[in-house]
Amino acid sequence: MREATAEELAKWNELVAANPDGGNVLQARAFGEVKSRHGWQAKHLVFENIAILALQREILGLGKFWYIPKGPGVKDTVQLQRLAAKLKKTDAFAVRIDPEIKKGGVVGSGFERAPHDIQYNIATVIVDLAPSEDEILASFKQKTRYNIRLAEKKGVKVETVETNPESIKQMYSLMQSTQRRAGFYLRDKAYFTDFWQLHANSGTGQMFFASYEGKVLAGAFVTYLGSAALYKDGGSVREHSELQAPYLLQWEITKWLKARSVKEYDLHGTPPADQIDNPNHPLSGLARFKTGFNPSISEFIGTYDLVLNTASYRLWRAFGERLAAAYEIRAKKRLFY
C-alpha cells in the first residue's frame, strides 16, 4: 500500500469507481476535501487495484486514528483480510472501516465491532435503476405510484438547481424545517456549504427542488459516482403536504440518475429489516416513505475497528472517543465524524 501519485490523484474518482465494490461517493476526492476543512487530514492510498480515501486525526496522548468512510472498496471479506495485512503496517493505533459488504460476512481476525455505526445506511433501501422507467415505476408500492401521479396532476414541478449561495440557503432552510419536526442533530451551514459546493463542482453532486406555484416545498442533494448514487441530504416544509411533493421529487431524481447510467440509488438509511415494521423506531416514518420505492432492505456488516495498538485503543474505547466527540461539539461546534 502506498500514497497515490499526482497522476492518480488527478483521476482519483475514476480509480474509486473502478474499485471492486463498484465505487462509493464517500471515497471520492470531494469528500476528502470536505473533511480536510473540518478537522481531518485526507490520505489517498492505493493497494493493487483498490483506491482508498483514509481520514486521519491526531488524538492527544494516543496517536493517529484512521477512518475509511464506506470503505475500503473491497467486494468481500477475503479481499478485506488481504488489505488488512497492509493496514496493520500503518502508524495508526486503529483503523475504522465500514465497507459495503453484505451482512453475514465474517470480517476476520484483528477487527473488533465498533461501539456505534457512523454512516446511516448500514441498513437501507436501494432502488435498482437497471430496468426501464416503466418497470421501475411499476415496482413501487401502489400508494407511492399514486402519490407521484397526484403531485404531477396538482402541478408540483421538480428541477435541478445550480448549487450557489441562494440555493444553499434555501436547501439549508428546508433541512432546518425537517430538523425542527424530527429532532435530529443538524450540522452547521458552513459544513453543508462546503459539502454541496465541492461535490457539485466536481460533478459528483446535484441539488433538486420540488416547487408548487413558485414555493419550494422539498429539496434533495444527491451524490453519485460510477454506478451508484446516494440520497445524501433532504428537507421539506409542512405547507402543502397534501401535494406529496417528496414522492415526485424522488421519482424525478431516479429518472435523472438513470439517464446518467447510474445503476443503484441508495435512499440512505432505514431501520434494520427486523425492525422495519416497528412504529416506535426513530426512523419508522422515513421507513414508510422509502420502502414505498422498494420494500426490500439491504443490510451491510457495519462499522469495525482494526486494532493496531491495544493499549491506545482500549483508552480510546474507554473514554477517548467520548472526550474527543464532546470537545468537537463544545469547542468547534461540529461533529467528530
MARTIZA-858015 format. One record per residue (C-alpha): residue in three letters; x, y, z. Coordinates in steps of 0.02 Angstrom, whole numbers, plus 50000, padded with zeros to 5 digits. Example, Ala and Ser with C-alpha at 12.3 -4.5 7.8 and 13.67 -1.06 7.14 Angstrom:
<rs>
+------+-------+-------+-------+
: rest :     X :     Y :     Z :
+------+-------+-------+-------+
:  ala : 50615 : 49775 : 50390 :
:  ser : 50684 : 49947 : 50357 :
+------+-------+-------+-------+
</rs>
This chain:
<rs>
+------+-------+-------+-------+
: rest :     X :     Y :     Z :
+------+-------+-------+-------+
:  met : 50000 : 50000 : 50000 :
:  arg : 50067 : 50171 : 49951 :
:  glu : 50022 : 50354 : 49932 :
:  ala : 49936 : 50397 : 49767 :
:  thr : 50042 : 50481 : 49637 :
:  ala : 49999 : 50653 : 49566 :
:  glu : 49933 : 50569 : 49410 :
:  glu : 49823 : 50451 : 49511 :
:  leu : 49759 : 50593 : 49618 :
:  ala : 49709 : 50689 : 49461 :
:  lys : 49596 : 50544 : 49409 :
:  trp : 49551 : 50490 : 49586 :
:  asn : 49364 : 50474 : 49557 :
:  glu : 49393 : 50360 : 49408 :
:  leu : 49502 : 50248 : 49515 :
:  val : 49371 : 50241 : 49653 :
:  ala : 49234 : 50200 : 49527 :
:  ala : 49341 : 50053 : 49468 :
:  asn : 49358 : 49980 : 49643 :
:  pro : 49297 : 49800 : 49667 :
:  asp : 49142 : 49864 : 49761 :
:  gly : 49094 : 49973 : 49613 :
:  gly : 49147 : 50134 : 49699 :
:  asn : 49071 : 50238 : 49836 :
:  val : 49048 : 50426 : 49836 :
:  leu : 49113 : 50438 : 50015 :
:  gln : 49280 : 50383 : 49944 :
:  ala : 49277 : 50522 : 49814 :
:  arg : 49403 : 50663 : 49811 :
:  ala : 49272 : 50794 : 49854 :
:  phe : 49226 : 50705 : 50015 :
:  gly : 49409 : 50705 : 50068 :
:  glu : 49418 : 50891 : 50031 :
:  val : 49263 : 50923 : 50137 :
:  lys : 49333 : 50828 : 50284 :
:  ser : 49501 : 50915 : 50266 :
:  arg : 49411 : 51078 : 50301 :
:  his : 49327 : 51006 : 50455 :
:  gly : 49459 : 50928 : 50564 :
:  trp : 49529 : 50782 : 50465 :
:  gln : 49681 : 50751 : 50354 :
:  ala : 49639 : 50660 : 50192 :
:  lys : 49757 : 50522 : 50137 :
:  his : 49741 : 50448 : 49963 :
:  leu : 49811 : 50272 : 49957 :
:  val : 49824 : 50135 : 49827 :
:  phe : 49833 : 49948 : 49859 :
:  glu : 49840 : 49843 : 49700 :
:  asn : 49676 : 49887 : 49611 :
:  ile : 49594 : 49975 : 49759 :
:  ala : 49594 : 50164 : 49785 :
:  ile : 49570 : 50209 : 49969 :
:  leu : 49524 : 50375 : 50048 :
:  ala : 49577 : 50369 : 50231 :
:  leu : 49538 : 50511 : 50351 :
:  gln : 49666 : 50539 : 50488 :
:  arg : 49660 : 50628 : 50655 :
:  glu : 49795 : 50650 : 50787 :
:  ile : 49720 : 50604 : 50955 :
:  leu : 49810 : 50684 : 51102 :
:  gly : 49903 : 50555 : 51204 :
:  leu : 49850 : 50408 : 51094 :
:  gly : 49920 : 50438 : 50920 :
:  lys : 49843 : 50430 : 50747 :
:  phe : 49666 : 50369 : 50715 :
:  trp : 49607 : 50325 : 50540 :
:  tyr : 49433 : 50313 : 50470 :
:  ile : 49398 : 50243 : 50296 :
:  pro : 49219 : 50301 : 50259 :
:  lys : 49112 : 50172 : 50169 :
:  gly : 49271 : 50080 : 50128 :
:  pro : 49393 : 50010 : 50089 :
:  gly : 49316 : 49969 : 49921 :
:  val : 49329 : 49781 : 49930 :
:  lys : 49193 : 49662 : 49871 :
:  asp : 49210 : 49528 : 50006 :
:  thr : 49296 : 49483 : 50168 :
:  val : 49434 : 49385 : 50080 :
:  gln : 49493 : 49545 : 49996 :
:  leu : 49470 : 49637 : 50160 :
:  gln : 49588 : 49520 : 50252 :
:  arg : 49722 : 49541 : 50118 :
:  leu : 49707 : 49729 : 50133 :
:  ala : 49705 : 49721 : 50323 :
:  ala : 49879 : 49644 : 50319 :
:  lys : 49941 : 49804 : 50238 :
:  leu : 49839 : 49919 : 50351 :
:  lys : 49922 : 49836 : 50502 :
:  lys : 50085 : 49915 : 50447 :
:  thr : 50020 : 50094 : 50463 :
:  asp : 50068 : 50204 : 50612 :
:  ala : 49887 : 50225 : 50671 :
:  phe : 49829 : 50147 : 50835 :
:  ala : 49666 : 50094 : 50749 :
:  val : 49585 : 50098 : 50578 :
:  arg : 49395 : 50113 : 50573 :
:  ile : 49305 : 50043 : 50420 :
:  asp : 49126 : 50019 : 50360 :
:  pro : 49138 : 49931 : 50191 :
:  glu : 48982 : 49888 : 50092 :
:  ile : 48999 : 49702 : 50122 :
:  lys : 48831 : 49617 : 50143 :
:  lys : 48776 : 49574 : 50319 :
:  gly : 48831 : 49400 : 50368 :
:  gly : 49009 : 49417 : 50306 :
:  val : 49141 : 49364 : 50433 :
:  val : 49264 : 49508 : 50449 :
:  gly : 49408 : 49403 : 50518 :
:  ser : 49547 : 49420 : 50643 :
:  gly : 49613 : 49586 : 50705 :
:  phe : 49446 : 49676 : 50694 :
:  glu : 49326 : 49724 : 50832 :
:  arg : 49147 : 49783 : 50808 :
:  ala : 49146 : 49971 : 50834 :
:  pro : 49037 : 50038 : 50976 :
:  his : 48924 : 50126 : 50852 :
:  asp : 48896 : 50143 : 50665 :
:  ile : 48947 : 50308 : 50587 :
:  gln : 48850 : 50304 : 50424 :
:  tyr : 48660 : 50299 : 50421 :
:  asn : 48647 : 50175 : 50278 :
:  ile : 48707 : 50017 : 50363 :
:  ala : 48526 : 49963 : 50332 :
:  thr : 48447 : 50049 : 50184 :
:  val : 48333 : 50044 : 50032 :
:  ile : 48420 : 50032 : 49864 :
:  val : 48322 : 50064 : 49704 :
:  asp : 48379 : 49962 : 49554 :
:  leu : 48393 : 50079 : 49405 :
:  ala : 48439 : 49946 : 49276 :
:  pro : 48259 : 49910 : 49217 :
:  ser : 48161 : 50029 : 49106 :
:  glu : 48075 : 50182 : 49181 :
:  asp : 47906 : 50096 : 49164 :
:  glu : 47971 : 49941 : 49251 :
:  ile : 48048 : 50043 : 49392 :
:  leu : 47886 : 50139 : 49420 :
:  ala : 47786 : 49977 : 49418 :
:  ser : 47899 : 49905 : 49553 :
:  phe : 47849 : 50042 : 49677 :
:  lys : 47709 : 50012 : 49800 :
:  gln : 47537 : 50064 : 49738 :
:  lys : 47524 : 50207 : 49863 :
:  thr : 47692 : 50277 : 49807 :
:  arg : 47639 : 50273 : 49624 :
:  tyr : 47476 : 50358 : 49671 :
:  asn : 47567 : 50497 : 49765 :
:  ile : 47686 : 50526 : 49620 :
:  arg : 47541 : 50546 : 49498 :
:  leu : 47446 : 50656 : 49621 :
:  ala : 47593 : 50776 : 49636 :
:  glu : 47609 : 50783 : 49447 :
:  lys : 47422 : 50813 : 49425 :
:  lys : 47419 : 50951 : 49555 :
:  gly : 47559 : 51045 : 49471 :
:  val : 47714 : 51007 : 49576 :
:  lys : 47871 : 51040 : 49474 :
:  val : 48043 : 50962 : 49503 :
:  glu : 48201 : 51039 : 49434 :
:  thr : 48389 : 51031 : 49452 :
:  val : 48460 : 51190 : 49526 :
:  glu : 48633 : 51265 : 49524 :
:  thr : 48724 : 51250 : 49690 :
:  asn : 48752 : 51432 : 49735 :
:  pro : 48729 : 51541 : 49891 :
:  glu : 48543 : 51564 : 49858 :
:  ser : 48504 : 51379 : 49832 :
:  ile : 48615 : 51331 : 49979 :
:  lys : 48519 : 51450 : 50091 :
:  gln : 48353 : 51378 : 50030 :
:  met : 48410 : 51197 : 50049 :
:  tyr : 48476 : 51225 : 50225 :
:  ser : 48312 : 51308 : 50273 :
:  leu : 48218 : 51153 : 50213 :
:  met : 48330 : 51044 : 50318 :
:  gln : 48304 : 51156 : 50470 :
:  ser : 48116 : 51139 : 50446 :
:  thr : 48132 : 50949 : 50444 :
:  gln : 48251 : 50953 : 50593 :
:  arg : 48126 : 51050 : 50698 :
:  arg : 47996 : 50915 : 50665 :
:  ala : 48109 : 50764 : 50684 :
:  gly : 48230 : 50824 : 50817 :
:  phe : 48392 : 50759 : 50740 :
:  tyr : 48561 : 50848 : 50755 :
:  leu : 48594 : 50963 : 50607 :
:  arg : 48772 : 51015 : 50563 :
:  asp : 48803 : 51199 : 50538 :
:  lys : 48776 : 51283 : 50370 :
:  ala : 48963 : 51302 : 50338 :
:  tyr : 48985 : 51112 : 50331 :
:  phe : 48842 : 51088 : 50207 :
:  thr : 48901 : 51236 : 50103 :
:  asp : 49071 : 51153 : 50083 :
:  phe : 48995 : 50981 : 50052 :
:  trp : 48866 : 51035 : 49923 :
:  gln : 48981 : 51156 : 49832 :
:  leu : 49131 : 51041 : 49821 :
:  his : 49028 : 50894 : 49760 :
:  ala : 48932 : 50999 : 49634 :
:  asn : 49095 : 51074 : 49569 :
:  ser : 49174 : 50902 : 49548 :
:  gly : 49024 : 50828 : 49456 :
:  thr : 48980 : 50709 : 49598 :
:  gly : 48831 : 50801 : 49669 :
:  gln : 48668 : 50882 : 49613 :
:  met : 48535 : 50984 : 49703 :
:  phe : 48350 : 50965 : 49663 :
:  phe : 48198 : 51067 : 49716 :
:  ala : 48013 : 51022 : 49708 :
:  ser : 47903 : 51176 : 49695 :
:  tyr : 47719 : 51224 : 49686 :
:  glu : 47664 : 51393 : 49621 :
:  gly : 47839 : 51462 : 49647 :
:  lys : 47854 : 51397 : 49826 :
:  val : 47991 : 51269 : 49861 :
:  leu : 47912 : 51126 : 49958 :
:  ala : 48053 : 50998 : 49962 :
:  gly : 48235 : 50982 : 49915 :
:  ala : 48368 : 50850 : 49898 :
:  phe : 48554 : 50842 : 49869 :
:  val : 48610 : 50682 : 49784 :
:  thr : 48788 : 50621 : 49767 :
:  tyr : 48843 : 50497 : 49636 :
:  leu : 49000 : 50410 : 49575 :
:  gly : 49017 : 50274 : 49445 :
:  ser : 48865 : 50161 : 49451 :
:  ala : 48800 : 50213 : 49623 :
:  ala : 48708 : 50364 : 49694 :
:  leu : 48658 : 50418 : 49869 :
:  tyr : 48514 : 50524 : 49932 :
:  lys : 48634 : 50622 : 50042 :
:  asp : 48527 : 50764 : 50111 :
:  gly : 48345 : 50813 : 50106 :
:  gly : 48215 : 50925 : 50184 :
:  ser : 48037 : 50987 : 50163 :
:  val : 47908 : 51105 : 50235 :
:  arg : 47739 : 51057 : 50307 :
:  glu : 47648 : 51178 : 50194 :
:  his : 47551 : 51089 : 50054 :
:  ser : 47599 : 50918 : 50122 :
:  glu : 47441 : 50853 : 50039 :
:  leu : 47527 : 50876 : 49870 :
:  gln : 47653 : 50738 : 49908 :
:  ala : 47799 : 50834 : 49833 :
:  pro : 47935 : 50722 : 49908 :
:  tyr : 47869 : 50572 : 49810 :
:  leu : 47880 : 50660 : 49643 :
:  leu : 48050 : 50732 : 49694 :
:  gln : 48122 : 50558 : 49717 :
:  trp : 48044 : 50493 : 49557 :
:  glu : 48119 : 50634 : 49454 :
:  ile : 48288 : 50606 : 49538 :
:  thr : 48275 : 50422 : 49494 :
:  lys : 48246 : 50463 : 49310 :
:  trp : 48386 : 50592 : 49310 :
:  leu : 48510 : 50466 : 49381 :
:  lys : 48456 : 50329 : 49262 :
:  ala : 48484 : 50446 : 49114 :
:  arg : 48665 : 50461 : 49175 :
:  ser : 48691 : 50273 : 49179 :
:  val : 48684 : 50257 : 49369 :
:  lys : 48630 : 50080 : 49415 :
:  glu : 48586 : 50094 : 49600 :
:  tyr : 48507 : 50233 : 49703 :
:  asp : 48531 : 50220 : 49891 :
:  leu : 48393 : 50309 : 49988 :
:  his : 48509 : 50324 : 50138 :
:  gly : 48452 : 50234 : 50292 :
:  thr : 48309 : 50135 : 50367 :
:  pro : 48285 : 50029 : 50522 :
:  pro : 48360 : 49854 : 50505 :
:  ala : 48248 : 49726 : 50421 :
:  asp : 48189 : 49651 : 50585 :
:  gln : 48133 : 49824 : 50645 :
:  ile : 48059 : 49891 : 50485 :
:  asp : 47879 : 49874 : 50548 :
:  asn : 47915 : 49939 : 50723 :
:  pro : 47813 : 50101 : 50742 :
:  asn : 47922 : 50154 : 50889 :
:  his : 48086 : 50151 : 50792 :
:  pro : 48153 : 50330 : 50768 :
:  leu : 48164 : 50301 : 50579 :
:  ser : 47990 : 50224 : 50562 :
:  gly : 47918 : 50373 : 50468 :
:  leu : 48062 : 50377 : 50344 :
:  ala : 48049 : 50189 : 50326 :
:  arg : 47868 : 50201 : 50269 :
:  phe : 47917 : 50330 : 50138 :
:  lys : 48073 : 50242 : 50075 :
:  thr : 48004 : 50065 : 50068 :
:  gly : 47872 : 50130 : 49951 :
:  phe : 48010 : 50132 : 49820 :
:  asn : 48073 : 49959 : 49866 :
:  pro : 48010 : 49853 : 50012 :
:  ser : 48173 : 49755 : 50021 :
:  ile : 48303 : 49812 : 50149 :
:  ser : 48488 : 49797 : 50107 :
:  glu : 48599 : 49772 : 50260 :
:  phe : 48788 : 49783 : 50274 :
:  ile : 48910 : 49719 : 50406 :
:  gly : 48925 : 49890 : 50488 :
:  thr : 49074 : 49976 : 50568 :
:  tyr : 49230 : 49886 : 50628 :
:  asp : 49396 : 49938 : 50702 :
:  leu : 49561 : 49860 : 50653 :
:  val : 49657 : 49868 : 50817 :
:  leu : 49843 : 49905 : 50794 :
:  asn : 49893 : 49967 : 50966 :
:  thr : 49793 : 49879 : 51100 :
:  ala : 49836 : 49996 : 51244 :
:  ser : 49792 : 50155 : 51149 :
:  tyr : 49635 : 50076 : 51078 :
:  arg : 49571 : 50022 : 51250 :
:  leu : 49591 : 50201 : 51312 :
:  trp : 49503 : 50262 : 51155 :
:  arg : 49357 : 50145 : 51185 :
:  ala : 49350 : 50180 : 51373 :
:  phe : 49342 : 50370 : 51365 :
:  gly : 49448 : 50443 : 51224 :
:  glu : 49316 : 50442 : 51088 :
:  arg : 49184 : 50517 : 51202 :
:  leu : 49302 : 50656 : 51255 :
:  ala : 49353 : 50692 : 51075 :
:  ala : 49171 : 50699 : 51019 :
:  ala : 49123 : 50813 : 51165 :
:  tyr : 49269 : 50930 : 51128 :
:  glu : 49218 : 50945 : 50945 :
:  ile : 49040 : 50991 : 50993 :
:  arg : 49085 : 51115 : 51130 :
:  ala : 49241 : 51196 : 51059 :
:  lys : 49220 : 51178 : 50871 :
:  lys : 49029 : 51168 : 50857 :
:  arg : 49043 : 51017 : 50743 :
:  leu : 49027 : 50828 : 50746 :
:  phe : 49185 : 50724 : 50764 :
:  tyr : 49147 : 50615 : 50613 :
+------+-------+-------+-------+
</rs>
